[in-house]
Amino acid sequence: MSFQRVLEFAGLSDTGLVRAHNEDAIEICAEADFAVLADGMGGYNAGEIASKMTVDSITQQLLLKKTSTFSSLFARQTSVAAKWIKEAIEMSNFRVWDAAQNNPEFIGMGTTVVVAFCHHDKLLVAHVGDSRVYQYRSNHLLQITHDHSVLQAQIDAGLISEEQAQYSPIKNLITRAVGAQGEVEVEIHEHDILQGDIYLLCSDGLTDMLNHDEIQDILRLHVDNLKLCCQLLIDGANDKGGRDNISVVLLKVSKLERRSVTRQLFFK
């Protein structure tokens, strides 16, 4: 089975109204069907360095893998692509951690990261931290990542409700980060994609300002214009206070057709 697939991308990153620097980073590689988003943390400018280093490292590694003639021979299995992503995030983790160990001004820096990678009729989603990916399908918005945060652990344990969590003072305490330690645990899952699907990658600067229904309403009203959608999501977060950097990437599956492949065998 082969697939004819058309993807559309749009992305935008904004400093917000309170922070002096933008410590988020995004990269869209439309030619290789993936996008990366990171939200940095650390001392002065260190978070910005961690997120940019992570996004650049992952992008370089995935482009090398996906465009390599040798690698493409083994790319038919989704598990191979998942391995590429996991290894790319692990390598970026080592690079950020090593930089922090060798530069006193970078001590404590780290970053969240999410990667959305289209492979045949699947979307591979990998993440570390509390930056998120949502699926928008048939007018319904669904979060498909699970935050690696203290607050999410409390919700999972039944200690606090999701409504109470909106007002928690520990929203930004994460339990995993790229560069925080010498090794990192990457969560990765595959999702079936359908024609018309839209996937939203975002930093918590969006989700701390806009709730689920507000994000869903913006997508519902402007689903045919991804660039406008990105701008309106950013504007909405800033209208609510813009207390953090805000980054969004939208990926739309504009076309997905499955085609049977007929193979001819030649004998001599």
Secondary structure, 3 states (H helix, E strand, C coil): CEEEEEEEEEEEEECCCCCCCCCEEEEEEHHHCEEEEEEEECCCCHHHHHHHHHHHHHHHHHHHHHHCHHHHCCCCCHHHHHHHHHHHHHHHHHHHHHHHHHCHHHCCCEEEEEEEEEECCEEEEEEECCCEEEEEECCEEEECCCCCEHHHHHHHCCCCCHHHHCCCCCCCCECCCECCCCCCCCEEEEEECCCCCEEEEECHHHHCCCCHHHHHHHHHHCCCCHHHHHHHHHHHHHHCCCCCCEEEEEEEEEEEEEECCCCCCCCC
